[in-house]
Structure formats: structure tokens, C-alpha cells
Amino acid sequence: MSSTEQTTEQPIGTDLSREHGALLPRLARQAIAHRLGAGEPPPAASELPEELTRPGAAFVSLYRGEELRGCMGTLAPTQPLAESVTRTAIDAAFNDPRFEAVQQSGELDTLTVTVSVLGEAEPMPVSSERELLAQLVPWEDGLILQDGHRRATFLPAVWASLPDPQDFLAQLKLKAGLMPDHWSPDIQFARYRSVTFTDPPPAG
């Protein structure tokens, strides 16, 4: 397949099959384990289902019990989904500035690995916070905020800890480095849906 063909290939999103999607958190765990020197590298693209080699955007999250241990991802489908997952798995385990890096494979064996595959982002042209909150669908919408160089997103899974839409938005603004009551003529929003696949800790 030529590079030209790759750039025009239809991105994968929430229509990803459950069977193939279930492979993604295992690939993420394998990539982290390999970086820790505790296993083989993830398989080459030629060994994966074709669906996973299409462009895709994904977030990888690590949990110790219910506590977040790391989360990183991409918002745009600029690379093959499987490659996006393995790269962001490494970032979640070792490069999330909010957490210390995963130090050993023994810790990895206690972590739950989840992969959220993102659908296409839909711009939300709104003129006020009230208008935005009226359009937002709790528990289903992920939200992207951008104002100048400040940008942040919350996955749909974040509704579990922030079920009130106003709190959800306020915390997203804080994540972007803005005040909770911030609004400006340049602020922009987009929403997306996601589908999540989970690999529980093999140690229990």
C-alpha cells in the first residue's frame, strides 16, 4: 500500500468490532512489558487484523483498582490504530507528567489497561456556556476544549466521576489551565463518542 493510499484510507472509530478491539489493551500491555524488558515486542502490522491497521485515534488508561495510574492519547487519526495504541501505552506508563513512571513488570501485572477508541470529533459552535451545557450529552460525549494555545479533553468515561455537566466543564477548563468560570469569544468545543476495551490485571 502506498503512502498516498494510506492517507486516504477511511479512519476506524467506534464502529470497530468487539473481537478486534479486545486485542488493543493486550497490545498496550505487551508494549509496556517489552519496554520494561519483560516480554516480546507487540506483533508487526502484517500479523494483525486489517481493521487495526487503519488510521485511528485512541487513549490508553492505566488503573490500580479504581485509581488512575496514567492516561495519554491522541485526538486525531494520524497513524494506524494499533501503532497509536502501542505508542500511547508507552506514554501512559512512562511519560504522563502527573504520575511516576511504571517501574517494573510486577507493578504492570497489578494494573488494569483500558483503550478508548475515539470516533470523529464534531464541532460544537456555541456562543455561551449555557448553550454548550444544553447540547452536551452526559455519559456519552467526550469533550475537547481549545482556547488559543490551551487545549484539553475529557473522555466519556470521566462522567463516572463528574456526573454533573457544569462540574464536568469546570474541571475540563481547569485541566486546560483556565479558570472554572472562564469564557471567551475564541473558545471552541468539539464532542466525540468512544468505545472502550479493557484488559484486567493478570495478577488478580
N, C-alpha and C positions, 0 to 999 in steps of 0.2 A: 504493500500500500504506500503510495507516495505521500509526501508531506502535505501536498495540496488536498488530497483526498481526506487526510486526517483532519484538516482544519474545517472541512465542510460536513463531516460526519455528525449526525444528529446526536446531541448530548443525551446521556442517560440521566434519569431523575427519579421521581417517586414511582414510576412505572417499572422499576427494577424488580425482577422476580424474587420471591422469597428464597427460593432454592439457591440462587446465585448470590443474593445479598447476604445470606448466612455465612458465606465464605469470607466476607470482608473483615469482621472483627478477628477472625482467626489469622488472616494475613497481617493485620495490625499487630497482634500479639507476637507473631513469628518475626516480624521486622524488629520489634523491640528486643526480643530474646536474642536475635542474631547480633544486634548492636552490643548487647551485654556479654557476648561471647558464649551463649548458651544454646546454640542451635544453628541450623542451616538457614541461609537467606530465603526470603519468600520466592516462590516459583517465578520463572520468566513469563512474560505475557503470552508466549506461544503455548504455555501449559495451562492457561486459564480460559474459562468460558469467554466467548467473543463479547458477550454483554459487558463484562468487566473491563474490557479494553477500550470501550467508547469513552469520550470525554465526560467527566463528571466532577461535581463539587461535593465535598464531604467534610464533616468534623469527626474527630476521634476524641472520645472522652474516657478517662480512667477514673474508676471509683474504688475506694476502700470502704466496703459496706455502702452506706448512703452518702459518704463524704467524697466530694470531688478531689481527685488527686492530680488532674491535669486535663486540659482541653485545648486543642488547637484545630484549625481547619482552613478551608478555602471557600470563598463565596462564588467564584466563577469557575465554570468547567473548562479550564485551560489545559488539562492534561488527562491522560487515561485514568479512569476512576480507580483502578487497582493501584496505580502509581501514586495518585493523590492520597489514597488511604495510607499506604506504607510510609510516605514522606511525612504526613501529618501525625502519624502514630509516633514517629521519632521525635517530632516537635513536642507532642503532648507529654511524652515521657521525659524528655531531656531539656526542652527549651521553653517551657511555659514559665515566664518570669515570676508567677505567683507562687510557685512551688519549687522545692528542691528536686533535683533530678532523681529518677529512679536509680538506685544504686546497685541492685543485684537481682538476679533471676528469682531468688527466693521471694523478694517483695512482689515481683511481677506475678508470681503464682497466687498471690492473695488478692489481686485486683480484678475487678470486672472491666471488660473492654467493650465499649459501645461505639458503633459507627452510625452516624446520621447522614444519609444521602439527601442532598438538597434538590428540590425542584427549582424551576426557573423563578427568579425574583420578579415580582410585579410592582412597578412604581405606584406609590400612593400620593397623588397630587392633592394635598390638603392645605388649608390656609389657617388652621387653628388646631390646638391640642384637642379641643372638644370634638372637632370633625374627625381627627385621627382615631380617637378612642371609640367613636361611634362606628367606625368601619372595621376596627380590629376584631378578630375572632379569637377569643381566648381558647387555649389548649390546642389550637390548630395552626395559628400563624406564628412563624418566626418573623422577627422584625430587624431590619437594617436601618440604622440612623447614620446620616452623614451631614456634617455642618462644617464647611471649609475642609481643613485637614483632619478633623476629628471624625472618627468612624467607629462604630461598634455594632454588634449583633447579639441577639438572644435567640437561641434555638427554641422551637416549640416546647421542648422538654422543660424549659425554665418556668413554664406556667405552673408546674407542680410545686415549686417553692415560692412563686409570686403570682398567686391566682387573681389578684385584683389588678385590672388593666392599668389603673393610674399608678400603682406601685411598680408594675412591670415597666412602664415607660420611664418613671422616675429613676429606677435603678439602671436602666439602659443608658440614660443620659449621664449618670454618674460614671458608668463604665467607660463612656466616651470622653470623660474629663470635663463634663458640663454640670451646671447646677441643676437640681431636680426640677426647678420651675423655668428652665431656660426655654426660650423660643426666639427664632429669628426669621427674617424673610428668606434666608438662604437654606434653612434646614430642610432636609429631604428624607423621605422614608420609602422603603420598599418591603414587601412581605413575601414570604415563601412558605411552602409546606415541606415536610421532610418525612422520611421513613427511616426507622431506627432498627438496627440489628445488634444483638447482644451476645457476648461470649462470657459466661460466668467463670469465676476463678477455678482452675483445675484442682487447687488445693482444698477446695471445700465450698 
